[in-house]
Amino acid sequence: MTEGLDRNEILDELMLAYGKDVWNYAYFLTCRREAAEDIAQDVFVKAYQNLHNYRGESPIKPWLLSIARNTALDYLRSSWVRKVSFLTPHASRASHPSAENEWLHREEHQAIWDIVLKLPRKLREALLLYAHHQLSMKEISALLGVSEGTVKSRLFRAREAVNRAWGSSGQERSELS
């Protein structure tokens, strides 16, 4: 992949094309902005160092997400993270007034993400890779190191949990209207 090409240019292109996806994935795994930023940086350093190992047999996005997953799991397994409990920061809300529909849409969107972030990591991860990153079952299976059947099961359970939680929060939504 890197023959005749400048590795720095390749890295710049990778960061532009996939930086947001890598950060989002790291955030969903850790639920911490600072950790996601550190992990995303680590991912691209590791990718830069291992560009010579990438053979181009599969798309580069799953390769980068795989590095992000391994880096995030290492972070989550670290003794420092296990000993420290963090307060979950709420996403900052816009301070300027907006139209009622726009506000309701944002509130609904935030409520869905709050539900997804409360899912167990295995379910949250499968749902994110499928719905947000649009990876195939085969790609998710390879990335997570589980069978395609396990991926399907996790997606099913994640959707069920989101639907249950969303249904039980319907009363709150109707009170907002």
C-alpha contacts under 8 A as a table, 3 or more apart, distances in Angstrom:
res1	aa1	res2	aa2	distance
1	M	5	L	7.92
1	M	51	L	7.45
1	M	52	H	7.05
1	M	54	Y	6.92
1	M	55	R	6.45
1	M	56	G	6.85
2	T	5	L	5.16
2	T	6	D	7.07
2	T	7	R	6.48
2	T	51	L	6.94
2	T	52	H	6.49
5	L	9	E	7.66
5	L	10	I	7.47
6	D	9	E	5.31
6	D	10	I	6.42
7	R	10	I	4.98
7	R	11	L	6.08
7	R	48	Y	7.18
7	R	51	L	7.78
8	N	11	L	5.02
8	N	12	D	6.16
8	N	48	Y	7.98
9	E	12	D	5.05
9	E	13	E	6.20
10	I	13	E	5.09
10	I	14	L	6.12
11	L	14	L	5.02
11	L	15	M	6.08
11	L	44	F	7.29
11	L	47	A	7.90
11	L	48	Y	6.28
12	D	15	M	5.17
12	D	16	L	6.17
13	E	16	L	5.15
13	E	17	A	6.00
14	L	17	A	5.15
14	L	18	Y	5.65
14	L	19	G	7.07
15	M	18	Y	5.38
15	M	19	G	4.52
15	M	44	F	7.18
16	L	19	G	5.74
16	L	20	K	7.95
17	A	20	K	7.76
18	Y	21	D	5.21
18	Y	22	V	6.12
18	Y	61	K	7.02
19	G	22	V	5.22
19	G	23	W	6.14
19	G	40	A	7.18
20	K	23	W	5.11
20	K	24	N	6.02
21	D	24	N	5.13
21	D	25	Y	6.08
21	D	133	H	7.28
22	V	25	Y	5.20
22	V	26	A	6.15
22	V	40	A	5.88
22	V	43	V	7.88
22	V	64	L	7.15
22	V	65	L	6.13
22	V	68	A	6.39
23	W	26	A	5.11
23	W	27	Y	6.07
23	W	36	A	5.50
23	W	37	E	6.38
23	W	39	I	7.52
23	W	40	A	5.29
24	N	27	Y	5.01
24	N	28	F	6.16
24	N	36	A	7.39
25	Y	28	F	5.13
25	Y	29	L	6.28
25	Y	36	A	7.96
25	Y	65	L	7.34
25	Y	68	A	7.32
25	Y	69	R	7.72
25	Y	128	L	7.60
26	A	29	L	5.17
26	A	30	T	6.15
26	A	31	C	7.94
26	A	35	A	7.57
26	A	36	A	4.77
26	A	37	E	7.99
26	A	39	I	6.50
26	A	40	A	6.91
26	A	68	A	6.29
26	A	69	R	7.01
26	A	72	A	6.13
27	Y	30	T	5.19
27	Y	31	C	4.98
27	Y	32	R	5.73
27	Y	33	R	6.04
27	Y	35	A	7.24
27	Y	36	A	4.76
28	F	31	C	5.34
28	F	117	L	6.87
28	F	124	R	7.53
28	F	125	E	7.29
28	F	128	L	7.91
29	L	69	R	7.70
29	L	72	A	6.67
29	L	73	L	7.91
29	L	121	R	6.59
29	L	124	R	8.00
29	L	125	E	6.91
30	T	35	A	6.86
30	T	36	A	7.00
30	T	72	A	6.86
30	T	76	L	7.07
31	C	36	A	7.95
31	C	88	T	7.57
31	C	117	L	7.37
32	R	35	A	5.32
32	R	36	A	6.16
32	R	88	T	7.63
33	R	36	A	5.04
33	R	37	E	6.25
34	E	37	E	5.18
34	E	38	D	6.34
35	A	38	D	5.11
35	A	39	I	5.97
36	A	39	I	5.06
36	A	40	A	5.94
37	E	40	A	5.20
37	E	41	Q	6.31
38	D	41	Q	5.24
38	D	42	D	6.23
39	I	42	D	4.95
39	I	43	V	6.06
39	I	68	A	6.74
39	I	71	T	6.35
39	I	72	A	6.39
40	A	43	V	5.04
40	A	44	F	6.52
40	A	68	A	6.86
41	Q	44	F	5.43
41	Q	45	V	6.31
42	D	45	V	5.05
42	D	46	K	6.07
42	D	71	T	7.52
43	V	46	K	5.15
43	V	47	A	6.01
43	V	64	L	7.04
43	V	67	I	5.93
43	V	68	A	5.62
43	V	71	T	7.15
44	F	47	A	4.81
44	F	48	Y	5.94
45	V	48	Y	5.11
45	V	49	Q	6.21
46	K	49	Q	5.04
46	K	50	N	6.08
46	K	67	I	7.71
47	A	50	N	5.07
47	A	51	L	5.72
47	A	64	L	7.17
47	A	67	I	7.79
48	Y	51	L	5.38
49	Q	52	H	7.69
50	N	53	N	5.30
50	N	54	Y	6.90
51	L	54	Y	5.31
52	H	55	R	7.69
56	G	59	P	6.64
56	G	60	I	7.07
58	S	62	P	7.84
58	S	63	W	7.87
59	P	62	P	6.24
59	P	63	W	7.08
60	I	63	W	5.05
60	I	64	L	6.25
61	K	64	L	5.17
61	K	65	L	6.13
62	P	65	L	4.93
62	P	66	S	5.90
62	P	135	L	7.66
62	P	139	E	6.85
62	P	143	L	6.83
63	W	66	S	5.07
63	W	67	I	6.40
63	W	143	L	7.89
64	L	67	I	5.11
64	L	68	A	6.19
65	L	68	A	4.80
65	L	69	R	5.99
65	L	143	L	7.71
66	S	69	R	5.03
66	S	70	N	6.22
66	S	143	L	5.53
66	S	144	L	7.81
67	I	70	N	5.24
67	I	71	T	6.07
68	A	71	T	5.12
68	A	72	A	5.98
69	R	72	A	5.11
69	R	73	L	6.03
70	N	73	L	5.13
70	N	74	D	6.12
71	T	74	D	5.11
71	T	75	Y	6.21
72	A	75	Y	4.91
72	A	76	L	6.13
73	L	76	L	4.96
73	L	77	R	6.07
74	D	77	R	5.11
74	D	78	S	6.21
75	Y	78	S	5.24
75	Y	81	V	7.19
76	L	81	V	6.05
76	L	82	R	7.15
77	R	81	V	7.11
77	R	82	R	6.91
78	S	81	V	5.59
78	S	82	R	6.53
79	S	82	R	5.12
79	S	83	K	6.20
80	W	83	K	5.35
80	W	84	V	6.32
81	V	84	V	5.35
81	V	85	S	7.46
82	R	85	S	7.49
94	A	97	P	7.82
98	S	102	E	6.46
98	S	103	W	6.36
99	A	102	E	5.30
99	A	103	W	6.28
100	E	103	W	5.08
100	E	104	L	6.17
101	N	104	L	5.06
101	N	105	H	6.04
102	E	105	H	5.09
102	E	106	R	6.19
103	W	106	R	5.14
103	W	107	E	6.14
104	L	107	E	5.03
104	L	108	E	6.06
104	L	176	L	7.84
104	L	177	S	7.89
105	H	108	E	5.13
105	H	109	H	6.03
106	R	109	H	4.97
106	R	110	Q	6.01
107	E	110	Q	5.09
107	E	111	A	6.05
108	E	111	A	4.99
108	E	112	I	6.28
108	E	173	R	7.82
109	H	112	I	5.26
109	H	113	W	6.39
110	Q	113	W	5.11
110	Q	114	D	6.04
111	A	114	D	5.02
111	A	115	I	6.30
112	I	115	I	5.13
112	I	116	V	6.26
112	I	162	V	7.79
112	I	166	W	7.27
113	W	116	V	4.93
113	W	117	L	5.98
114	D	117	L	5.18
114	D	118	K	6.40
115	I	118	K	5.27
115	I	119	L	6.79
115	I	162	V	6.31
115	I	165	A	6.78
115	I	166	W	7.51
116	V	119	L	5.38
116	V	124	R	6.23
116	V	162	V	6.57
117	L	124	R	6.81
119	L	123	L	6.27
119	L	124	R	5.48
119	L	158	A	7.21
119	L	161	A	7.58
120	P	123	L	5.55
120	P	124	R	6.07
121	R	124	R	5.00
121	R	125	E	5.78
122	K	125	E	5.26
122	K	126	A	6.35
122	K	154	R	7.17
123	L	126	A	5.33
123	L	127	L	6.21
123	L	154	R	5.25
123	L	155	L	6.52
123	L	157	R	6.99
123	L	158	A	5.14
124	R	127	L	5.23
124	R	128	L	6.05
124	R	158	A	6.71
125	E	128	L	5.15
125	E	129	L	6.14
126	A	129	L	5.29
126	A	130	Y	6.16
126	A	140	I	7.20
126	A	151	V	6.52
126	A	154	R	6.38
126	A	155	L	5.97
126	A	158	A	8.00
127	L	130	Y	5.24
127	L	131	A	5.76
127	L	132	H	7.65
127	L	154	R	7.77
127	L	155	L	5.64
127	L	158	A	6.53
127	L	159	R	7.77
128	L	131	A	5.37
128	L	132	H	5.11
128	L	133	H	6.51
129	L	132	H	5.85
129	L	133	H	4.85
129	L	134	Q	6.17
129	L	135	L	5.82
129	L	140	I	6.74
130	Y	133	H	5.85
130	Y	134	Q	4.72
130	Y	135	L	5.18
130	Y	136	S	6.72
130	Y	137	M	7.50
130	Y	140	I	7.45
131	A	134	Q	5.36
131	A	135	L	7.87
135	L	139	E	5.87
135	L	140	I	6.19
136	S	139	E	5.11
136	S	140	I	6.17
137	M	140	I	5.13
137	M	141	S	5.94
137	M	148	E	5.92
137	M	151	V	6.70
137	M	152	K	7.44
138	K	141	S	5.02
138	K	142	A	6.22
138	K	148	E	6.20
139	E	142	A	5.16
139	E	143	L	6.06
140	I	143	L	5.01
140	I	144	L	5.99
140	I	148	E	7.78
140	I	151	V	7.07
141	S	144	L	5.37
141	S	145	G	5.70
141	S	146	V	5.14
141	S	147	S	5.49
141	S	148	E	5.24
141	S	150	T	7.92
141	S	151	V	6.22
142	A	145	G	5.05
142	A	146	V	6.77
142	A	147	S	7.90
146	V	150	T	6.25
146	V	151	V	7.07
147	S	150	T	5.18
147	S	151	V	6.51
148	E	151	V	4.96
148	E	152	K	6.21
149	G	152	K	5.05
149	G	153	S	6.11
150	T	153	S	4.98
150	T	154	R	6.10
151	V	154	R	5.13
151	V	155	L	6.15
152	K	155	L	5.12
152	K	156	F	6.11
153	S	156	F	5.09
153	S	157	R	6.15
154	R	157	R	5.10
154	R	158	A	5.95
155	L	158	A	5.03
155	L	159	R	6.09
156	F	159	R	5.28
156	F	160	E	6.16
157	R	160	E	5.04
157	R	161	A	6.10
158	A	161	A	5.15
158	A	162	V	6.16
159	R	162	V	5.13
159	R	163	N	6.02
160	E	163	N	5.13
160	E	164	R	6.07
161	A	164	R	5.11
161	A	165	A	6.09
162	V	165	A	5.16
162	V	166	W	5.85
163	N	166	W	5.01
163	N	167	G	5.91
164	R	167	G	5.12
164	R	168	S	6.20
165	A	168	S	5.16
165	A	169	S	6.23
166	W	169	S	5.16
166	W	170	G	6.38
167	G	170	G	5.19
168	S	171	Q	7.02
169	S	172	E	5.39
169	S	173	R	6.53
170	G	173	R	5.01
170	G	174	S	6.18
171	Q	174	S	5.22
171	Q	175	E	6.35
172	E	175	E	5.14
172	E	176	L	6.55
173	R	176	L	5.17
173	R	177	S	6.81
174	S	177	S	5.37
